[in-house]
């Protein structure tokens, strides 16, 4: 394949990255998270969490794939890609922010997308993911209340090893940990929380159908106290399936399908109980809310 870099091979100046967070209000985040924690109890023990762009940022994974593609094809612009240039799930956006002119995209994007597809949904690359701020502490707080912590993700089963490696590095509660006495006791009941990881058993299965199947399983087995997801389609489905639960939207990124988050569902950017004091400048104010 011909090199995709410019003739000079020098990466041009890059435009600034577009910030995530169009709906979340920093001053409300702590109240939302505390309400979700307070909902966890004996009658409604389950707290369900998506992984990608909810508990974990996959921006490092995406940037690594773009860098490796750039290095393999002699494109210095892409080889220097930082995670700050991953602003959506669309590789076109990343390439433009890396300095690739619009005129080159028709040539560049097909091989880049194939390269991405071969690597993104693998354990080897998902091991690069990073936790969202406050995520580990919030998960531990769920267990401390005797909750059933459920990681419910559209990742396929063959990404289990990489997913667990990230959990260990991030300090997340591990599946089965509480059953062996690893979690804190609930101050109210004296019981231990529990941890499960539900991965999609068939890689090719539709994510929406998988999440709907999981909702049916949840309805049959335990009460849902709270649920967190970044995809508007999925977070709306949680609210419809469990109207009494505290359902929370992660205002990070998503597939950009034309679906609006239900008005009754609040949004947060991460899991810090006091993001304003922590200087969460990327969590926009109410004036910037969509």
ROVOLUM-615729 format. One record per residue (C-alpha): z, x, y; residue number from 1; residue in one letter. Coordinates in nm, 4 decimals, m for minus. Each point is the difference from the previous one (the first is absolute). Layout:
(pt (Z X Y) NUM a)
...
This chain:
(pt (0.0000 0.0000 0.0000) 1 x)
(pt (m0.0841 0.1210 0.3464) 2 x)
(pt (0.2896 0.0958 0.2224) 3 x)
(pt (0.1148 m0.2839 0.2214) 4 x)
(pt (0.1436 0.2112 0.2799) 5 x)
(pt (m0.1690 0.0524 0.3294) 6 x)
(pt (m0.2119 0.3073 0.0462) 7 x)
(pt (0.2816 0.1839 0.1717) 8 x)
(pt (0.2611 m0.0871 m0.2632) 9 x)
(pt (0.2557 m0.0329 0.2819) 10 x)
(pt (0.2094 m0.3147 0.0133) 11 x)
(pt (m0.0423 m0.1709 0.3408) 12 x)
(pt (0.2819 m0.1434 0.2067) 13 x)
(pt (0.1529 m0.3096 m0.1562) 14 x)
(pt (0.0939 m0.3301 0.1641) 15 x)
(pt (0.3630 m0.1085 m0.0292) 16 x)
(pt (0.1039 m0.1997 m0.3072) 17 x)
(pt (0.0517 m0.3744 0.0379) 18 x)
(pt (0.3673 m0.0885 m0.0589) 19 x)
(pt (0.1053 m0.2362 m0.2748) 20 x)
(pt (0.2177 m0.2978 0.0917) 21 x)
(pt (m0.1475 m0.2937 0.1896) 22 x)
(pt (0.2480 m0.2721 m0.0969) 23 x)
(pt (0.3395 0.1613 m0.0552) 24 x)
(pt (0.2644 m0.0098 0.2738) 25 x)
(pt (0.2387 0.2956 m0.0053) 26 x)
(pt (0.2995 m0.1890 0.1366) 27 x)
(pt (m0.0188 m0.2544 m0.2848) 28 x)
(pt (m0.0426 0.2385 m0.2927) 29 x)
(pt (0.3703 0.0585 m0.0735) 30 x)
(pt (0.0727 m0.3724 0.0085) 31 x)
(pt (m0.2856 m0.0696 m0.2423) 32 x)
(pt (0.1107 0.2679 m0.2455) 33 x)
(pt (0.3652 m0.1054 0.0112) 34 x)
(pt (m0.1022 m0.3600 m0.0682) 35 x)
(pt (m0.1984 0.1155 m0.3031) 36 x)
(pt (0.2981 0.1945 m0.1322) 37 x)
(pt (0.2375 m0.2893 0.0612) 38 x)
(pt (m0.2242 m0.2266 m0.2078) 39 x)
(pt (0.0594 0.2126 m0.3135) 40 x)
(pt (0.2681 m0.1584 m0.2155) 41 x)
(pt (0.0816 m0.1300 m0.3492) 42 x)
(pt (m0.2183 m0.3092 0.0353) 43 x)
(pt (m0.2920 0.1866 0.1561) 44 x)
(pt (0.0238 0.3611 m0.1125) 45 x)
(pt (m0.3613 0.1193 0.0190) 46 x)
(pt (m0.1410 0.2079 0.2835) 47 x)
(pt (m0.3715 0.0662 m0.0577) 48 x)
(pt (m0.1865 0.2868 0.1634) 49 x)
(pt (m0.3648 0.0961 0.0017) 50 x)
(pt (m0.0648 0.3758 0.0050) 51 x)
(pt (m0.3134 0.1073 0.1886) 52 x)
(pt (0.0441 m0.0419 0.3761) 53 x)
(pt (0.3291 m0.1796 m0.0646) 54 x)
(pt (0.2571 0.2420 m0.1422) 55 x)
(pt (m0.2420 0.2929 m0.0066) 56 x)
(pt (m0.2602 0.1402 0.2334) 57 x)
(pt (m0.3141 0.1108 m0.1805) 58 x)
(pt (m0.1426 0.1601 0.3128) 59 x)
(pt (0.0766 0.3511 m0.1352) 60 x)
(pt (m0.1882 m0.0883 m0.3192) 61 x)
(pt (m0.3009 m0.1310 0.1893) 62 x)
(pt (m0.0085 0.2981 0.2362) 63 x)
(pt (0.0174 0.2423 m0.2941) 64 x)
(pt (m0.3007 m0.1675 m0.1634) 65 x)
(pt (m0.2009 0.0248 0.3211) 66 x)
(pt (0.0995 0.3669 0.0436) 67 x)
(pt (m0.0989 0.0853 m0.3557) 68 x)
(pt (m0.3343 m0.1733 0.0469) 69 x)
(pt (m0.0576 0.1917 0.3213) 70 x)
(pt (0.0892 0.3297 m0.1660) 71 x)
(pt (m0.2299 m0.0736 m0.2956) 72 x)
(pt (m0.2937 m0.0836 0.2276) 73 x)
(pt (0.0476 0.2515 0.2774) 74 x)
(pt (0.0987 m0.2515 0.2656) 75 x)
(pt (0.2629 0.1629 0.2224) 76 x)
(pt (0.0687 m0.3253 0.1807) 77 x)
(pt (0.1064 m0.1846 m0.3135) 78 x)
(pt (0.1657 0.3079 m0.1501) 79 x)
(pt (0.2433 m0.0075 0.2946) 80 x)
(pt (0.0853 m0.3707 m0.0369) 81 x)
(pt (0.3645 m0.0764 0.0744) 82 x)
(pt (0.1800 m0.3150 m0.1056) 83 x)
(pt (0.0091 m0.1149 0.3623) 84 x)
(pt (m0.3744 m0.0688 m0.0310) 85 x)
(pt (0.0505 m0.2465 m0.2832) 86 x)
(pt (0.0332 m0.3184 0.2051) 87 x)
(pt (m0.1339 m0.2547 m0.2488) 88 x)
(pt (m0.1380 m0.0334 m0.3524) 89 x)
(pt (m0.3499 0.0545 0.1380) 90 x)
(pt (m0.1277 0.3551 m0.0460) 91 x)
(pt (m0.2410 m0.0564 0.2863) 92 x)
(pt (0.2956 m0.0134 0.2401) 93 x)
(pt (0.1455 0.3225 m0.1383) 94 x)
(pt (m0.3318 0.1828 0.0156) 95 x)
(pt (m0.0545 m0.1033 0.3610) 96 x)
(pt (0.3475 0.1162 0.0994) 97 x)
(pt (m0.0668 0.3301 m0.1750) 98 x)
(pt (m0.2949 0.0493 0.2341) 99 x)
(pt (m0.2955 m0.1151 m0.2105) 100 x)
(pt (m0.2642 m0.1639 0.2239) 101 x)
(pt (m0.1074 m0.3548 m0.0792) 102 x)
(pt (m0.3521 0.1270 m0.0710) 103 x)
(pt (0.1240 0.2038 m0.2996) 104 x)
(pt (0.1978 m0.2770 m0.1693) 105 x)
(pt (m0.2830 m0.1488 m0.2062) 106 x)
(pt (m0.0445 0.3348 m0.1731) 107 x)
(pt (0.3664 0.0879 m0.0268) 108 x)
(pt (0.1746 m0.3202 m0.1050) 109 x)
(pt (m0.1535 m0.0749 m0.3429) 110 x)
(pt (0.0999 0.3336 m0.1589) 111 x)
(pt (0.3338 m0.0004 0.1845) 112 x)
(pt (0.0816 m0.3465 m0.1326) 113 x)
(pt (m0.0885 0.1012 m0.3557) 114 x)
(pt (0.2169 0.3119 0.0329) 115 x)
(pt (0.2864 m0.2136 0.1365) 116 x)
(pt (m0.0321 m0.2640 m0.2729) 117 x)
(pt (0.0208 0.2616 m0.2756) 118 x)
(pt (0.3276 0.1395 0.1380) 119 x)
(pt (0.1943 m0.2603 0.1963) 120 x)
(pt (0.1223 m0.2102 m0.2938) 121 x)
(pt (0.1367 0.2932 m0.1992) 122 x)
(pt (0.3454 0.1405 m0.0676) 123 x)
(pt (m0.1068 0.3467 0.1119) 124 x)
(pt (m0.0775 m0.1203 0.3537) 125 x)
(pt (0.2561 m0.2769 0.0450) 126 x)
(pt (0.2693 0.2639 m0.0497) 127 x)
(pt (m0.0750 0.0990 0.3641) 128 x)
(pt (0.1288 m0.3305 0.1377) 129 x)
(pt (0.2943 m0.0014 0.2404) 130 x)
(pt (0.2753 m0.2620 0.0440) 131 x)
(pt (0.0104 m0.2119 0.3111) 132 x)
(pt (0.2996 0.0801 0.2227) 133 x)
(pt (0.3186 m0.1639 m0.1240) 134 x)
(pt (m0.1529 m0.1157 m0.3295) 135 x)
(pt (0.2276 0.1905 m0.2402) 136 x)
(pt (0.3183 m0.1071 0.1787) 137 x)
(pt (m0.1086 m0.3629 0.0102) 138 x)
(pt (m0.0808 m0.0025 m0.3727) 139 x)
(pt (0.3445 0.1463 m0.0734) 140 x)
(pt (0.1547 m0.2719 0.2141) 141 x)
(pt (m0.1714 m0.2654 m0.2146) 142 x)
(pt (0.1530 0.1549 m0.3121) 143 x)
(pt (0.3392 0.0252 0.1668) 144 x)
(pt (m0.0049 m0.3777 0.0327) 145 x)
(pt (m0.0639 m0.0358 m0.3744) 146 x)
(pt (m0.3641 m0.0864 0.0595) 147 x)
(pt (m0.2947 0.0147 m0.2361) 148 x)
(pt (m0.2330 0.2510 0.1631) 149 x)
(pt (m0.3600 m0.0662 m0.1013) 150 x)
(pt (m0.2884 0.2310 0.0861) 151 x)
(pt (m0.2992 m0.2355 m0.0324) 152 x)
(pt (m0.3288 0.1756 0.0604) 153 x)
(pt (m0.3719 m0.0268 m0.0594) 154 x)
(pt (m0.0057 0.3597 m0.1220) 155 x)
(pt (m0.1267 0.0255 m0.3588) 156 x)
(pt (0.2205 0.1116 m0.2864) 157 x)
(pt (m0.1652 0.3433 m0.0188) 158 x)
(pt (0.1457 0.0816 0.3436) 159 x)
(pt (0.3554 m0.0256 m0.1347) 160 x)
(pt (0.0685 0.3751 m0.0239) 161 x)
(pt (m0.1071 0.0755 0.3561) 162 x)
(pt (0.1837 m0.3048 0.1309) 163 x)
(pt (0.3254 0.1033 m0.1676) 164 x)
(pt (m0.0412 0.3552 0.1289) 165 x)
(pt (m0.0128 m0.1363 0.3562) 166 x)
(pt (0.3044 m0.2199 m0.0646) 167 x)
(pt (0.2008 0.3042 m0.1123) 168 x)
(pt (m0.1056 0.2119 0.2956) 169 x)
(pt (0.0681 m0.2835 0.2461) 170 x)
(pt (0.3427 m0.0802 m0.1448) 171 x)
(pt (m0.1010 m0.3529 m0.1032) 172 x)
(pt (0.1989 m0.1765 m0.2733) 173 x)
(pt (m0.1773 0.0597 m0.3305) 174 x)
(pt (m0.0965 m0.2715 m0.2480) 175 x)
(pt (0.2845 m0.0323 m0.2489) 176 x)
(pt (0.2364 0.2009 0.2203) 177 x)
(pt (0.2521 m0.2767 0.0621) 178 x)
(pt (0.0186 m0.0946 m0.3677) 179 x)
(pt (0.1268 0.3523 m0.0695) 180 x)
(pt (0.2611 m0.0231 0.2739) 181 x)
(pt (m0.1922 0.1793 0.2732) 182 x)
(pt (0.0295 m0.2630 0.2687) 183 x)
(pt (0.2959 m0.0918 0.2147) 184 x)
(pt (0.2113 m0.2994 m0.0931) 185 x)
(pt (m0.0232 m0.3178 0.1987) 186 x)
(pt (0.3024 m0.0437 0.2212) 187 x)
(pt (m0.0112 m0.3755 m0.0498) 188 x)
(pt (m0.0629 m0.0323 m0.3746) 189 x)
(pt (0.0736 0.3398 m0.1490) 190 x)
(pt (m0.3364 m0.0127 m0.1778) 191 x)
(pt (m0.2686 0.2634 m0.0031) 192 x)
(pt (m0.3445 m0.0599 0.1387) 193 x)
(pt (m0.3088 0.0549 m0.2111) 194 x)
(pt (m0.3390 0.1597 0.0628) 195 x)
(pt (m0.3412 m0.0904 m0.1412) 196 x)
(pt (m0.3542 0.1202 0.0631) 197 x)
(pt (m0.2873 m0.2404 m0.0670) 198 x)
(pt (m0.3371 0.1731 m0.0095) 199 x)
(pt (m0.3327 m0.1733 m0.0544) 200 x)
(pt (m0.0709 0.0268 m0.3745) 201 x)
(pt (m0.3803 m0.0074 0.0355) 202 x)
(pt (m0.1529 0.2259 0.2653) 203 x)
(pt (m0.2953 m0.2308 0.0649) 204 x)
(pt (0.2164 m0.3111 0.0433) 205 x)
(pt (m0.0116 m0.1719 0.3375) 206 x)
(pt (0.2999 0.0875 0.2189) 207 x)
(pt (0.0387 m0.3540 0.1350) 208 x)
(pt (m0.0017 m0.1494 m0.3505) 209 x)
(pt (0.2513 0.2622 m0.1174) 210 x)
(pt (0.2388 m0.0762 0.2850) 211 x)
(pt (m0.0292 m0.3746 m0.0700) 212 x)
(pt (0.0798 0.0659 m0.3676) 213 x)
(pt (0.3054 0.1998 0.1045) 214 x)
(pt (0.1176 m0.2791 0.2291) 215 x)
(pt (m0.0122 m0.2397 m0.2946) 216 x)
(pt (0.2031 0.2441 m0.2109) 217 x)
(pt (0.2545 0.0360 0.2786) 218 x)
(pt (0.0355 m0.3755 0.0417) 219 x)
(pt (0.0811 m0.0308 m0.3694) 220 x)
(pt (0.2564 0.2807 m0.0203) 221 x)
(pt (0.2119 0.0278 0.3149) 222 x)
(pt (0.0474 m0.1059 0.3581) 223 x)
(pt (m0.1889 0.1978 0.2640) 224 x)
(pt (0.2145 0.0981 0.2982) 225 x)
(pt (m0.2585 0.1987 0.1949) 226 x)
(pt (m0.3468 0.1460 m0.0328) 227 x)
(pt (m0.1951 0.2634 0.1915) 228 x)
(pt (m0.3769 0.0593 0.0061) 229 x)
(pt (m0.2606 0.1303 0.2431) 230 x)
(pt (m0.2925 m0.2194 m0.1083) 231 x)
(pt (m0.0159 m0.3300 0.1906) 232 x)
(pt (m0.1412 m0.1774 m0.3072) 233 x)
(pt (0.2849 0.1217 m0.2186) 234 x)
(pt (0.2825 m0.0518 0.2471) 235 x)
(pt (m0.1228 m0.3540 0.0691) 236 x)
(pt (m0.0092 m0.0666 m0.3754) 237 x)
(pt (0.3631 0.1142 m0.0285) 238 x)
(pt (0.1047 m0.2450 0.2703) 239 x)
(pt (m0.1836 m0.2881 m0.1624) 240 x)
(pt (0.1416 0.0820 m0.3450) 241 x)
(pt (0.3557 0.0660 0.1231) 242 x)
(pt (0.0495 m0.1950 0.3242) 243 x)
(pt (0.3752 0.0639 0.0027) 244 x)
(pt (m0.0357 0.3782 m0.0206) 245 x)
(pt (m0.0007 0.2414 0.2924) 246 x)
(pt (m0.3622 0.1123 m0.0140) 247 x)
(pt (m0.0918 0.2954 0.2220) 248 x)
(pt (m0.3368 0.1443 0.0990) 249 x)
(pt (m0.0391 0.3785 0.0353) 250 x)
(pt (m0.2129 0.0453 0.3098) 251 x)
(pt (m0.1605 0.3223 m0.1140) 252 x)
(pt (m0.3565 m0.0404 m0.1249) 253 x)
(pt (m0.1823 m0.2286 m0.2418) 254 x)
(pt (m0.3399 m0.0825 m0.1465) 255 x)
(pt (m0.1161 m0.1653 0.3238) 256 x)
(pt (m0.0938 m0.3240 m0.1680) 257 x)
(pt (m0.0115 m0.2805 0.2598) 258 x)
(pt (0.3425 m0.1401 m0.0912) 259 x)
(pt (0.2794 m0.0516 0.2529) 260 x)
(pt (0.3662 0.0411 m0.0906) 261 x)
(pt (0.1761 m0.3360 0.0022) 262 x)
(pt (0.1811 m0.0576 0.3288) 263 x)
(pt (0.3317 m0.0495 m0.1840) 264 x)
(pt (m0.0135 0.3507 m0.1499) 265 x)
(pt (0.1512 0.2815 0.2104) 266 x)
(pt (m0.1465 0.3509 0.0134) 267 x)
(pt (0.1545 0.3462 m0.0047) 268 x)
(pt (m0.1496 0.3470 0.0133) 269 x)
(pt (0.2454 0.1774 m0.2323) 270 x)
(pt (0.3526 m0.0328 m0.1413) 271 x)
(pt (0.2161 0.1508 0.2739) 272 x)
(pt (0.2810 m0.2340 0.0994) 273 x)
(pt (m0.0117 0.1253 0.3595) 274 x)
(pt (m0.3546 0.1205 0.0719) 275 x)
(pt (0.0462 m0.0194 0.3779) 276 x)
(pt (0.2874 0.2495 m0.0061) 277 x)
(pt (m0.2031 0.2181 m0.2363) 278 x)
(pt (m0.2848 0.0130 0.2510) 279 x)
(pt (m0.2521 m0.2110 m0.1911) 280 x)
(pt (m0.2626 0.0226 0.2718) 281 x)
(pt (m0.2737 m0.1248 m0.2316) 282 x)
(pt (0.1776 m0.3330 m0.0486) 283 x)
(pt (m0.1440 m0.2023 0.2824) 284 x)
(pt (0.1909 m0.2284 0.2302) 285 x)
(pt (m0.0269 m0.3768 0.0002) 286 x)
(pt (m0.2474 0.0182 0.2876) 287 x)
(pt (m0.2441 0.1728 m0.2351) 288 x)
(pt (0.0459 m0.2453 m0.2846) 289 x)
(pt (m0.3177 m0.1648 m0.1274) 290 x)
